[in-house]
Amino acid sequence: MTGIAPALTFAGVALVLLSQTAVAAQAGVPTEKACGPPSYCARTDARVEPYPKSPPAIGPAGSIIVDPTFGSRLVRVTDTKTDPRRPSESYSTPSAAEQNSWNTDGTKFYVRGVDGGLWLFDFNPSTLAVHPIGAPNERPVYAYTLPESGKAFTICA
């Protein structure tokens, strides 16, 4: 692999969060139009873009960069210091379609380490601020709709 892909692969879990203004401008949508459900403002063509000549510099967890090709903002969530007990642990999100790693309002999510350990995070979608909550004793299960109980997530035993 060449270009940006290897850099992002080893950078930890990065959340792709679209900068509404940049994406709307690329899509030819007036920037004063609000992007988000039901208005989809991202580019929808199938044009292939080349990798940039060099990958963007990626800082520690909490760093925000702008994708050089699409203008999307990305925030780095994990790094070598995420879990002091396991330096340089690699993290991922659930890969099955029925597993939801985000709560219903997009303000909490979890990642899992290669050892199976989990980390919960708070997230502010407006500022892209990410703060680790810690490691739960059991796996959180987020619903696709808010349950009547109003709880952000349930714990599976």
C-alpha positions as CSV (number, residue, x, y, z in Angstrom):
1,M,0.0,0.0,0.0
2,T,1.1,3.5,-0.6
3,G,-0.1,6.9,0.3
4,I,-2.5,7.8,3.2
5,A,-3.9,4.3,3.9
6,P,-1.0,2.9,5.8
7,A,-0.7,6.0,7.9
8,L,-4.3,5.9,9.0
9,T,-4.1,2.1,9.5
10,F,-1.5,2.5,12.2
11,A,-2.7,5.8,13.6
12,G,-5.4,4.2,15.7
13,V,-9.2,4.5,15.3
14,A,-10.1,7.7,13.5
15,L,-13.6,8.8,13.2
16,V,-14.6,10.3,9.9
17,L,-16.8,13.2,10.7
18,L,-17.9,15.3,7.8
19,S,-17.3,19.0,7.9
20,Q,-20.7,20.2,6.7
21,T,-19.4,23.3,5.0
22,A,-16.5,21.6,3.1
23,V,-18.6,18.7,2.0
24,A,-21.5,20.9,0.9
25,A,-19.2,23.1,-1.0
26,Q,-17.7,20.1,-2.9
27,A,-21.1,18.8,-3.6
28,G,-22.2,22.1,-5.1
29,V,-24.8,22.6,-2.3
30,P,-25.1,26.1,-0.9
31,T,-23.1,26.2,2.4
32,E,-26.0,27.8,4.3
33,K,-28.1,24.7,3.7
34,A,-28.0,22.3,6.7
35,C,-26.5,18.9,5.9
36,G,-27.7,15.9,7.8
37,P,-30.8,13.8,7.7
38,P,-32.7,14.0,5.5
39,S,-30.4,16.2,3.4
40,Y,-27.3,14.4,2.2
41,C,-24.6,16.9,1.2
42,A,-21.6,14.6,0.6
43,R,-20.2,14.0,-2.9
44,T,-22.1,11.1,-4.5
45,D,-20.1,10.5,-7.7
46,A,-17.9,7.5,-8.4
47,R,-14.9,9.5,-9.4
48,V,-11.6,7.9,-8.2
49,E,-9.3,10.2,-6.4
50,P,-5.5,9.6,-6.2
51,Y,-3.8,9.4,-2.8
52,P,-2.1,12.7,-1.8
53,K,1.6,12.9,-2.3
54,S,2.2,12.6,1.4
55,P,-0.2,11.6,4.2
56,P,-1.4,14.4,6.6
57,A,0.4,14.6,9.9
58,I,-1.6,12.8,12.5
59,G,-1.1,13.9,16.2
60,P,-2.1,12.2,19.4
61,A,-5.6,11.1,20.4
62,G,-8.0,14.1,20.2
63,S,-6.1,15.6,17.2
64,I,-8.3,16.9,14.4
65,I,-7.1,16.8,10.8
66,V,-8.7,17.7,7.5
67,D,-8.7,15.1,4.7
68,P,-6.6,16.6,1.9
69,T,-8.8,15.2,-0.8
70,F,-12.4,15.6,0.4
71,G,-12.1,18.2,3.1
72,S,-13.7,16.0,5.7
73,R,-12.6,16.5,9.3
74,L,-11.2,13.4,11.1
75,V,-10.5,13.1,14.8
76,R,-8.1,10.6,16.2
77,V,-9.7,8.6,19.0
78,T,-7.0,6.2,20.2
79,D,-3.2,6.3,20.3
80,T,-0.4,4.5,22.1
81,K,-1.5,5.9,25.5
82,T,-5.2,5.0,25.3
83,D,-4.8,2.0,27.7
84,P,-1.7,2.5,29.9
85,R,-1.8,-1.3,30.7
86,R,-1.4,-2.1,27.0
87,P,0.7,0.5,25.2
88,S,0.3,0.5,21.5
89,E,-2.9,-1.6,21.6
90,S,-4.8,-1.8,18.3
91,Y,-8.5,-0.9,18.4
92,S,-11.5,-1.5,16.1
93,T,-15.2,-1.1,16.2
94,P,-17.7,-4.0,15.9
95,S,-17.8,-5.4,12.4
96,A,-21.2,-7.1,12.3
97,A,-24.2,-5.1,10.9
98,E,-26.4,-5.9,14.0
99,Q,-23.8,-4.5,16.4
100,N,-24.1,-0.8,17.0
101,S,-21.1,0.9,18.7
102,W,-22.8,4.3,18.9
103,N,-25.6,5.5,21.1
104,T,-28.7,7.0,19.5
105,D,-27.7,10.6,19.7
106,G,-24.0,10.1,18.6
107,T,-22.5,11.2,21.9
108,K,-21.1,7.9,23.2
109,F,-19.4,5.0,21.5
110,Y,-17.0,2.1,22.2
111,V,-14.0,0.5,20.6
112,R,-12.5,-2.9,21.3
113,G,-8.8,-3.9,21.5
114,V,-7.3,-6.9,19.8
115,D,-7.3,-8.6,23.3
116,G,-11.1,-8.1,23.5
117,G,-11.0,-5.3,26.0
118,L,-13.4,-2.4,25.5
119,W,-13.1,1.3,25.9
120,L,-16.1,3.7,26.2
121,F,-15.8,7.3,24.9
122,D,-17.8,10.5,25.2
123,F,-18.1,12.4,22.0
124,N,-19.2,16.0,21.1
125,P,-20.3,16.0,17.5
126,S,-20.2,19.8,17.3
127,T,-16.6,20.2,18.4
128,L,-15.3,16.7,17.7
129,A,-14.0,16.5,21.3
130,V,-13.5,12.9,22.4
131,H,-12.9,11.8,26.0
132,P,-12.4,8.3,27.3
133,I,-14.9,7.2,29.9
134,G,-13.0,4.0,30.7
135,A,-13.2,0.3,30.4
136,P,-16.6,-1.3,31.2
137,N,-16.8,-4.6,33.0
138,E,-19.1,-6.0,30.3
139,R,-20.0,-5.3,26.6
140,P,-22.3,-2.3,26.1
141,V,-25.2,-2.8,23.6
142,Y,-26.5,0.4,21.9
143,A,-30.0,0.3,20.5
144,Y,-30.8,1.8,17.0
145,T,-33.7,3.8,18.7
146,L,-33.9,5.3,22.1
147,P,-35.5,2.8,24.5
148,E,-38.4,4.0,26.6
149,S,-36.2,3.8,29.7
150,G,-34.1,6.7,28.3
151,K,-30.8,4.9,29.1
152,A,-28.0,5.6,26.8
153,F,-27.0,1.9,26.6
154,T,-27.6,-1.5,28.2
155,I,-25.1,-4.0,29.5
156,C,-25.1,-7.5,28.2
157,A,-24.3,-10.1,30.8
